[in-house]
């Protein structure tokens, strides 16, 4: 299991949080219970398995129209 913190552009509205959370939870291999979008910090914390890579999670967020600034991944 891997753990990631994804830094996003500044989030403008609380509904952004729900959209991003739903998009990340729909990525195959993501631990749905671990997904946490921190509105004030504009970050996403997520755990995912080794068969999924961070680029797929980033793409899901970008497809929703939000910019990913950087991601850090480490073993959980």
N, C-alpha and C positions, 0 to 999 in steps of 0.2 A: 504494500500500500504506500502511495506517495501522498505528500501533503503540499498544497500550493497556496501561495498568497499572490493574488493578482491585483495590481494597482491599476485603477481606471481613471479616466478623465473625471473631473468633478461632476458628481451626480446632481441634477437640478431638481428632481421631484421624487417624492416617496414612491410613486407608481413605477419609477425606473427600477427600484429595488425588486419589486415583484416580477417584472419582466426578465431581469437578469437572472434572478433565482430560478425561475421556470426554465429558462434556456439552458442553464448549467445543469439542472437536474435531468434534463432530457438527453444529455450526452451519455452514451453507453460507457459503462465502467465507472461512473461517478457514484460515490457513496451519497445518496440523496439526503440522508440525515445529517451529513457533515456540511452541507452547503450553507454558508452564512454570508450575506451581503451586508457590509457595514456602510450605511448611508453617509454618515458624517466623515468617515475616513476615505470613502470612495475605494473600498477594497472588497475583494471576494476571497473568502477562505473556503477551501474545498479539499476533500480527500478523494483519491481515485486510484484504481488498480494499475498495475504495471503495463497492462496491454493497451491502455489509453495514453495518449501523449498530450502534453499541455497545449500544443498548437490547436488541437481539436476543440478544447474548452475555450481557448481564446477566440477561435473562429465563431463559435456559437454566440459569444458575447458581441463580437463585431457585427455579426449578421443582424443583431437586434438594433444596431446603430450606435453602439458605444465603443469608444476607443480604449484599447488596452495600452497602458504606458509601459509596464514591465511586469514580469512574472518571476517568482522565485519558487523553486521546487526542491523538496528534500524528502528523505525517507521518513515515514510516519513512525 
